[in-house]
């Protein structure tokens, strides 16, 4: 007899928000020469973090601290809040899953942008929420439209990323503050700031940590180069943060990851170096795009979204041609943004590989 799945699970397809590069490598029968599709930080984490995790490897027989005490203390000091305002979890993805579990029951309305981060949608579907989507305004998410739709459908939760993935665009702090002021009663704004370390000054607004209308998410995966360690955190009002203890996996955090994140947070010099390297890599990607007659969109992230100048079918051919030639990249899923490809800002050797194969992929796509 097969397991008796819930009625909800029986209605859901088996889906994966992102097909990993390892899966693609197995399918193609070989490794990628360049890994520029997942917005990992190819410049690597702080040497201090690597050393701290290496020292901790002999202690992996112990569980990690279920309260994430030391990391929460350090984050609170850096952000000017109390530890009661912070929850640490298994990356932003894991924390979003917990948040949706806290708030969304079958049939509850949730608002996001059409083409925005699909893992959020995956969690909402998994708990039976009903997604209501608004279009982007050009290449930017539209905070005003999001809040308007949230009011219309009495949404429990609304999702906004600033800076945005997959377009790399961003809003200034005043726009985000305005969106928070428009949050309807009974709605919580999930503000995803995964890429905020790469954004211009004035992107992240000052937010009262006791403001119950918003919870902001950040990560060690991007600027700090610890994507594989899975360390994210959220900042919100203490009552909301305490509620996570009702549903989270208290031993979900890897012990070495906790220690590595703490060391990475303390190495401000390495973070500054990484931000400079990413800026140079973005400039290099802009030049590669221009050399091929394409337009790179302005970016406040560690990737560059490149407009291929035609429609989604053409961009998909370009993507397939680049991947076939051993360079892993991705692209937005939804029109009109699927006219673009998206390339992570990585080390020069990887960018050189992309520069080599892009003209060939473009020529092949144009012939097709």
SVG drawing of the C-alpha trace seen along z (x, -y; Angstrom):
<svg xmlns="http://www.w3.org/2000/svg" viewBox="-10 -58 53 60">
<polyline fill="none" stroke="black" stroke-width="0.4" points="0.0,0.0 1.4,-3.4 1.7,-6.2 -1.4,-8.2 -0.4,-11.7 -2.3,-14.8 -5.0,-16.0 -2.7,-19.0 0.3,-16.9 -1.7,-14.7 -2.5,-17.8 1.0,-19.1 3.5,-18.2 7.0,-17.2 9.0,-20.4 12.5,-21.8 12.7,-25.6 16.2,-25.5 17.9,-22.6 21.4,-22.5 24.6,-22.6 25.6,-19.2 22.4,-17.7 23.2,-19.4 26.7,-18.1 25.5,-14.6 23.1,-15.0 25.7,-16.4 28.4,-13.9 31.0,-16.4 31.9,-19.2 31.3,-22.9 34.4,-24.9 32.7,-28.0 30.0,-28.1 28.2,-31.4 24.6,-30.5 23.7,-30.3 25.0,-33.7 27.5,-32.0 30.4,-34.1 33.3,-32.6 35.8,-34.8 35.3,-32.6 34.7,-33.2 37.1,-34.9 40.2,-32.9 39.3,-33.4 36.0,-31.6 37.7,-28.7 40.3,-28.4 37.5,-28.5 35.5,-25.8 38.6,-23.7 39.3,-23.9 35.7,-23.0 35.7,-20.0 37.0,-17.7 34.0,-18.8 31.4,-17.8 30.3,-15.0 28.5,-17.7 25.2,-19.3 25.2,-23.0 23.9,-25.4 20.1,-25.3 19.9,-28.9 22.6,-30.2 23.6,-32.3 27.0,-33.6 26.0,-34.4 22.8,-36.2 24.8,-38.2 27.3,-39.3 24.5,-40.1 22.6,-42.1 25.7,-44.2 26.4,-44.8 22.8,-45.8 22.0,-47.8 19.2,-45.5 18.7,-43.0 19.2,-39.2 15.4,-38.9 15.0,-40.6 17.0,-38.0 16.3,-34.5 19.1,-32.4 18.2,-29.6 19.3,-27.4 19.6,-30.1 16.9,-32.5 15.2,-29.6 14.8,-27.7 13.6,-30.8 11.0,-31.6 9.7,-28.1 9.3,-28.6 7.6,-32.0 5.1,-30.5 4.4,-27.7 3.7,-30.2 1.3,-32.3 -0.2,-30.5 -3.0,-28.0 -4.7,-26.4 -6.6,-29.1 -4.8,-32.0 -3.8,-34.8 -0.1,-35.6 1.2,-38.3 4.4,-38.4 5.7,-39.6 5.4,-37.6 8.8,-36.2 10.2,-36.9 12.1,-34.4 10.5,-31.0 11.5,-29.3 9.2,-31.6 6.3,-30.4 7.4,-26.8 6.9,-27.2 3.5,-28.9 2.3,-26.2 3.5,-23.6 1.4,-25.0 -1.7,-25.5 -1.5,-29.3 -3.0,-31.0 -0.4,-33.2 -1.5,-36.5 1.1,-38.0 1.6,-41.5 3.8,-42.4 7.1,-44.1 7.2,-47.8 9.8,-47.6 12.8,-45.7 11.9,-46.6 9.5,-45.0 6.5,-47.3 6.1,-47.9 3.0,-50.1 1.3,-47.4 2.2,-44.7 0.7,-46.6 -2.4,-47.4 -2.9,-43.8 -2.3,-42.7 -5.1,-45.1 -7.4,-43.8 -7.0,-40.1 -6.4,-40.6 -3.1,-38.8 -1.4,-37.3 2.0,-37.8 3.7,-39.8 7.1,-39.2 9.5,-41.9 13.2,-41.5 15.5,-44.6 17.8,-44.2 15.9,-42.0 16.6,-38.6 16.6,-37.8 16.8,-41.4 19.5,-42.8 17.5,-46.1 16.9,-47.9 14.9,-50.6 16.2,-53.3 15.5,-53.3 12.7,-55.9 10.7,-53.6 11.0,-50.7 10.0,-52.9 7.0,-54.0 6.0,-50.4 6.2,-49.6 3.8,-52.5 1.4,-51.0 1.3,-47.5 -2.3,-46.7 -3.5,-45.7 -3.1,-42.0 -0.4,-41.7 3.3,-41.0 5.9,-42.2 8.8,-39.8 11.7,-41.9 14.4,-39.8 17.8,-41.6 20.0,-38.7 22.2,-40.9 22.2,-44.1 26.0,-44.0 26.5,-44.7 23.9,-47.5 24.7,-51.3 24.6,-53.1 21.1,-54.2 19.4,-51.0 18.6,-49.5 16.3,-51.7 16.4,-52.2 13.5,-50.1 12.3,-50.2 13.1,-46.6 9.8,-46.6 7.7,-47.3 5.3,-44.4 4.6,-45.1 7.9,-43.9 10.5,-41.1 13.8,-41.5 15.9,-38.6 19.7,-38.5 22.2,-35.8 25.9,-34.7 25.5,-33.0 26.3,-36.0 28.6,-38.7 30.2,-36.4 30.7,-33.5 29.2,-30.8 26.4,-29.5 27.2,-25.9 27.1,-26.4 23.5,-27.5 23.4,-30.4 20.7,-33.1 19.0,-35.3 15.9,-37.5 15.3,-40.7 11.8,-41.4 9.7,-42.3 10.4,-40.0 6.9,-38.5 7.2,-37.3 10.8,-36.1 9.8,-34.1 7.0,-32.4 9.7,-30.8 10.6,-28.6 7.2,-26.9 8.0,-25.5 11.8,-25.7 14.2,-22.8 16.1,-23.7 19.1,-21.6 19.0,-22.5 22.1,-24.6 25.4,-23.0 27.9,-23.5 30.8,-24.4 28.6,-26.7 27.7,-28.7 31.4,-29.1 32.3,-30.0 29.6,-32.6 30.7,-34.2 34.3,-34.5 33.1,-35.8 31.0,-38.5 34.0,-39.7 36.2,-40.0 35.0,-43.3 38.1,-43.8 37.4,-40.6 33.8,-41.7 35.0,-45.0 37.5,-43.2 34.8,-40.9 32.5,-43.9 35.3,-45.5 36.0,-42.3 32.3,-41.9 32.2,-45.5 35.1,-44.8 33.5,-41.6 30.2,-43.4 32.1,-45.9 33.8,-43.1 30.4,-41.5 29.1,-44.8 32.0,-45.0 31.5,-41.4 27.8,-42.2 28.7,-45.4 31.4,-43.5 28.6,-41.2 26.1,-43.9 24.0,-43.2 22.9,-45.4 23.8,-44.7 21.2,-45.9 22.3,-48.0 23.0,-45.7 23.1,-46.0 23.9,-42.3 26.7,-39.9 25.2,-39.0 24.5,-40.9 21.3,-40.4 22.0,-40.7 19.3,-41.7 19.7,-39.5 17.7,-41.9 14.9,-39.6 12.3,-37.4 12.5,-34.5 12.8,-31.8 16.0,-33.5 17.4,-33.9 16.7,-30.3 18.7,-29.3 21.6,-31.5 21.4,-30.0 21.4,-26.5 24.4,-27.3 26.4,-28.7 25.6,-25.8 26.4,-23.3 29.9,-24.8 30.6,-24.2 29.6,-27.5 26.7,-27.3 24.4,-30.3 20.7,-30.9 17.9,-33.2 14.7,-34.8 11.6,-32.5 8.8,-34.9 8.2,-37.3 9.3,-39.9 12.3,-39.3 13.0,-36.0 14.6,-38.0 17.6,-38.1 20.3,-35.7 21.8,-36.1 25.5,-35.7 27.1,-35.6 30.0,-38.0 32.9,-35.5 36.7,-35.4 38.3,-36.4 39.1,-32.9 35.4,-32.0 34.4,-35.3 36.9,-34.7 35.3,-31.3 31.9,-33.0 33.4,-35.7 34.9,-32.9 31.6,-30.9 29.1,-33.7 29.8,-34.8 29.5,-31.2 26.2,-30.7 24.8,-33.9 25.8,-32.9 24.2,-29.5 21.0,-31.1 20.8,-33.5 21.1,-30.7 18.3,-28.9"/>
</svg>
